[in-house]
Amino acid sequence: MGIAGASCVLDVMINDRSALVRDSAAFIVLLERIWKARDVDAGLVWSEIDERIRLADELRASGIRPYKGGRFRSTKLP
């Protein structure tokens, strides 16, 4: 798991977009295995991610830059 995450960080650092896509997919597969092993419904996780993205998009459309530690504090912000 750590290697997959580190690979994603390295891909960002060297600006290798295709590797980032590939390594991110591998990382998500590992996460899904962990969720399954811990009896966590993957649909709930994806819904949470969708909600965070929706909120961030809504704030941006209103001209508000969403970020943690700033004016709008929320665990829902990406």
C-alpha positions in Angstrom: 0.0 0.0 0.0 2.8 2.4 0.9 4.7 1.7 -2.3 1.6 2.3 -4.4 1.0 5.7 -2.6 4.7 6.6 -2.9 4.5 5.8 -6.6 1.7 8.2 -7.1 3.6 11.0 -5.3 6.7 10.3 -7.4 4.6 10.5 -10.6 3.3 13.9 -9.5 6.9 15.1 -8.7 8.2 14.1 -12.1 5.0 15.2 -13.9 4.3 11.8 -15.5 0.6 11.9 -16.1 0.2 8.5 -17.7 2.1 6.8 -14.8 0.0 8.7 -12.3 -3.2 7.4 -13.9 -1.8 3.8 -13.9 -0.4 4.0 -10.4 -3.6 5.7 -9.0 -5.7 2.9 -10.4 -3.5 0.4 -8.7 -3.7 2.3 -5.5 -7.5 2.4 -5.7 -7.6 -1.4 -6.3 -5.6 -1.9 -3.1 -8.0 0.5 -1.2 -11.0 -1.5 -2.5 -9.4 -4.7 -1.2 -9.0 -3.2 2.2 -12.6 -1.9 2.3 -13.8 -5.3 1.3 -11.7 -7.0 4.0 -13.1 -4.6 6.6 -16.7 -4.9 5.3 -16.8 -1.3 4.2 -19.3 -0.7 1.3 -17.2 0.8 -1.5 -20.3 2.6 -2.7 -20.4 4.6 0.5 -16.8 5.7 0.0 -17.4 6.7 -3.6 -20.6 8.6 -2.5 -18.5 10.5 0.1 -16.0 11.4 -2.6 -18.7 12.5 -5.0 -20.3 14.7 -2.3 -16.9 16.4 -1.5 -16.4 17.1 -5.2 -20.0 18.4 -5.5 -19.5 20.7 -2.6 -16.2 22.0 -3.9 -17.8 22.6 -7.4 -20.7 24.4 -5.8 -18.4 26.7 -3.8 -16.3 27.4 -6.9 -19.4 28.2 -9.0 -20.3 30.8 -6.3 -16.8 32.3 -6.5 -15.7 30.9 -3.2 -12.3 29.1 -3.2 -12.8 26.1 -0.9 -9.9 25.0 1.2 -9.3 23.5 4.6 -8.0 25.8 7.3 -9.5 28.8 5.6 -12.8 30.6 5.6 -14.8 27.5 4.9 -13.9 24.6 7.3 -15.3 21.3 6.3 -14.3 17.7 6.2 -16.2 17.6 2.9 -13.7 19.6 1.0 -11.2 17.8 -1.3 
